[in-house]
Amino acid sequence: MRTIQSFILRLLVDADQPEALHGVLRCVSDDTEQAFADETSLIDLLRHQVNRSARSSITATPTGESHEP
């Protein structure tokens, strides 16, 4: 099953180092916000959010009750 997950990505660009990637990632569904300092940490944050969301959708039924694993 596919789901759509929305994020707001705020990039903080330093004019002296425009190639440096850092900023803040906000997950729209739960309004959490996490800072990242480089490309690797941004990808890690995205994977963490996607995996966390996938785990919660697998364990919940359409009525909101939990499945027995």
C-alpha positions in Angstrom: 0.0 0.0 0.0 1.3 3.5 -0.9 0.9 6.5 1.2 1.6 10.2 0.7 3.8 11.9 3.3 4.3 15.6 3.3 7.3 17.5 4.5 8.4 21.1 4.6 12.1 21.5 3.8 13.8 24.7 4.9 17.3 25.1 3.4 19.6 27.5 5.1 22.0 28.8 2.5 25.2 30.5 3.4 26.4 32.9 0.7 30.0 32.0 1.6 29.3 28.2 1.3 26.4 27.8 -1.1 27.2 24.1 -1.6 26.7 23.3 2.1 23.4 21.7 2.7 21.8 22.3 6.1 18.4 23.3 7.4 15.2 22.1 9.0 12.8 19.3 8.0 9.2 19.5 9.3 6.8 16.6 9.1 3.4 18.0 8.2 1.4 15.1 9.7 2.7 15.5 13.3 4.2 19.0 13.1 7.6 17.8 14.3 10.7 19.7 13.2 14.3 18.5 13.1 17.5 20.2 12.1 20.0 18.6 9.8 23.7 19.6 9.2 24.4 17.8 5.9 23.0 15.6 3.2 23.5 12.4 5.1 21.6 13.6 8.1 18.7 14.8 5.9 18.4 11.4 4.2 18.5 9.7 7.6 15.8 12.0 8.9 13.6 11.3 5.9 14.1 7.5 6.3 13.4 7.7 10.0 10.1 9.6 9.4 9.0 7.3 6.6 9.8 4.1 8.6 8.0 5.5 11.7 4.9 6.3 9.6 5.0 2.9 7.9 5.2 1.1 11.2 2.2 3.0 12.7 0.1 2.4 9.6 0.8 -1.3 9.6 -0.3 -1.8 13.2 -3.5 0.2 12.9 -6.7 -1.0 11.3 -9.1 1.3 9.5 -11.1 1.6 12.7 -8.0 2.6 14.7 -7.7 -0.6 16.6 -4.3 -2.4 16.8 -3.6 -5.6 15.0 -2.1 -8.5 17.0 1.4 -9.1 15.6 
